[in-house]
Each structure stands twice: as C-alpha cells, then as structure tokens.
Amino acid sequence: MHILIIGAAGMIGRKLTECLVKDGGLGGQPVTELSLVDVVAPEAPAGFSGKVTSWAVDISFPNTAGPMVAGRPDVIFHLAAIVSGEAEVDFDKGYRINLDGTRQLFEAIRQEGVKAPYHPRVVFTSSIAVYGAPFPDAIHDEFFLTPLTSYGTQKAIGELLLADYSRKGFFDGIGIRLPTICVRPGKPNKAASGFFSNIIREPLVGQEAILPVGEDVVHTHASPRSAVGFLIHAATMDTAQLGWRRSLAMPGVAASVGEQLEALRKIGGDKALKLVRREPDELIIRIVSGWSRRFDAKRAASLGFKAETSFEEIVRAHVEDELGGKVA
C-alpha cells in the first residue's frame, strides 16, 4: 500500500507516520511506500524498510500537486493548513494555503483519474471552526455551517469540495472535524487555540505560560494520540456508512479552562499551576468566542471513532507520550 501524507512534518503528520511504521500496515494491508510532503522536507521515518519519497513543496503553488499523486497513492492524508490565528491575520496566505492548496490537490487527483481509473481514499482534516454562533447546548453534525473566522470558512469550503468530488466519483473522501488537539508537544504555534496546550505543556516542564482568556471559556479537546486514531480509522472504515454527508465532528472532551487548570494541579501540583500567568488578549478572546463549545458526536461514535473521556486523561496521555511518565 502506498500512503501520501501532506503536512507530514507537522506534529500530527509525524505521529501518524510513526504509527504507520510501527504498525507496519493500514487496514490489514502492509505499507510498502510512503510519500511525505510539507513546506520543509519531512524526515524519513526510522525503521521503515519500504520506499520513502520526501517532498519540500508548497501545495498552493500551481502544478505542484500533480507529481505527488502521479504515483497513485492508495490513501491520501491532507493535513496541511495555515492555523487559525495566522489565517485570520494574513487573509491572503490563509486562502492560498487552506483553500487553493486543497482545490489543487483535489483537481490533481481528478486529472490523474482521467488518464486511467483511479479512486483513492482521501482523508481531509477539517475543524470545529466550521460552526458559528448562535450555538445550541451541543453541536450535532446537522447544525448549519456559519463560520465566524477565515480559517473556519476555508475549512467549510474544503468540506464542500470534498463532498462534491466524492459524489462525482473522483475519489472516496472523508472529512474529520478535529476538536482542539491538546496537549500539543513542541513549541507554541500561531493557532488561536494554542494556549489550551501552552497552559498545560509549559508548566509541566517548569516554564511559565500565558492564559489569554477567562477560566469560564469552554472548549472541546482530544489528544494527539486520539487524533492519529481518528485519521487511521477514517482511512480504513467503510465510507458507504457516511452517505453523502462526508464530514463529521470527532468526539472529544468538553472542558472549561478552569477544569483544565484543575487537571494541571492534580498532575503537576500547585507549583505548576502558579506558572500560568493571566494576560488577556482581545484578538484571541474574539476568535475563541466565535467557536462552538460542546458537541454531540454520536454519529462519529457510532461509526467507531473514539477519544478520551476526561481532560485529566488527556494530560496523562501527554505525560506518558512526551515526558516519559514524569513531570518537573
């Protein structure tokens, strides 16, 4: 099986690659070839004996997607995106990467199928940012898409394209609306939601973190471990169960910032909690206020998608996976 991962140098892309190599296959079939794409060349995974091609390209540029799909990968994971905060500040860049890049990838797949029959599975990472206020108590998949950010708008358009290209038979697509992935390892990024990870990750290693919103803010989260599980399940499930509603919200844990901080205290102690400094940021507050908070993910659960059931469980997954089971 040939797997193409676009956005392979990012955190989720790296973890997905590692998981595929560790498991040795996908859906019961051995992975024999990996094509890894990002704006910087992804590193070849250790321990993989198959063929690896590493591409350093920007898929939003014309004529860059064609060569990636010329090898006819069986499964394509489209993870690449400009994150929410950056997409809101840099309008042109957000639309170029998040919309133009997606459209050009889908079109390259369609054109490859013109040469000879080709029908890969395409897994598209969407976002809960596609929803907009006013919100019910819990968002379900039938709730209308009225995004209140450029990032959410770009993802919603990507979902519509995914559904239409799938309906026309150009590929077999599924869009997974990711909750905020937390706790993200590594350094802070430009995502408006980045502070959700920062206020846990940095204090657990003895560093200060900035909290830009109030403790009453509620948001839905899943761990990187769960995110990889979502992707693998989306790549292997029977998509006939989706019908023409090709995108769906993933399960997660709805928790307030206050509940996050309590989980930090339980695991890292009062010393870690004192490292969180309150510093309101009006841009972040405005962006987050336009996001949905709680989700009714019964549809995803019925299709086999799974996530954590408490925020403390999410923090412990981070400690196990990234800190060797120990905190500072």
Steps between C-alpha positions, in 0.01 A plus 500: 500500500621848407420781747530874425507736800478873423606694806726216612750725683236632739432347839204285394669406173810377681299301750287349223813397309651346813181306567481364145863386519455346845185313398649402164173534317163666460170317503674164489714587199875558526628851433773467237542864394476837672489838326551776756429864408539832680651846446816357658611152400366248755754259642482136394361295789740274683445129461299514177630258238277613214546781251492856638469815292534831682371818332569861605226689314215745555190331362330835445738572212370400155609163357648370828227252594511302174839334559393397851204300378671372183615198702132423567505466879223284641431732794560876514501682834458876449617656827668817373349831609575851621374501857210709626673805646735541204218449249301775670789747498636417152189476279685433174725229643210324672295473180803408291603208723171385648279540193713522185731220617205274577330568166820437305556169680146385426530609140833318458331179620217553252741559212698187592176306471447632148813312387379169643250401772620623839290526818708553816376552855548867596495595870459875545559663838230758554425684822226581747561861390252433214219560750389844610277671755231496621574158646261243649604323820675235290592510130391206285610426142182644351563842657549761227849616407534873565869546585601828661868487402686483170652168607157351567373631167793345314443165669126511427570560131745210506227277641263598218766426240576166665132403488456604138816329370393186691146520359643521150714191565839671466608361838360349819516788748434542869540820701566485873421813700773495760443647844791699641791258526647528846756464643710569190871424550773736383504879493196733494361568151281778356170318549246703694433183700868449581466628856289195590816292458741767626340529844555128555819423306728776629413477873554123495866566410541792741442785254256794511196508269263781401123460538330752265133418581284454806467175693133469403584438132384150401648312209518142368834319493661171398859382536750457215469127571127518424557719192718231344235243587237711324713518185574129487139407558387747232744342255376147560127524578218420263409844364171368361373559855551874453258541212554841342567669834872454464621712794431443866606634839734283701437412866690684769495636854315826567681679783523854629837668541439475873460124469817485295688682774361263762629204297838675484497542879412134557786378283763775534415639843451858623849592383404431138170687538681814621693513172181595308489879460174679407548744214178574302535521120203662327567335160514153652192571713307612191605199290427246772160656574395411144581131544260227599551347842330163550419229248258216459733256324262203506533455124880474516482271804253273322749473213782392731688824575630519859661762725577567866217547749661753740751784471717340766529198270621732222769649725615156614529391134735796444709409805527139382570574134722809527647519851590139567233475766659773719430868570742769618 
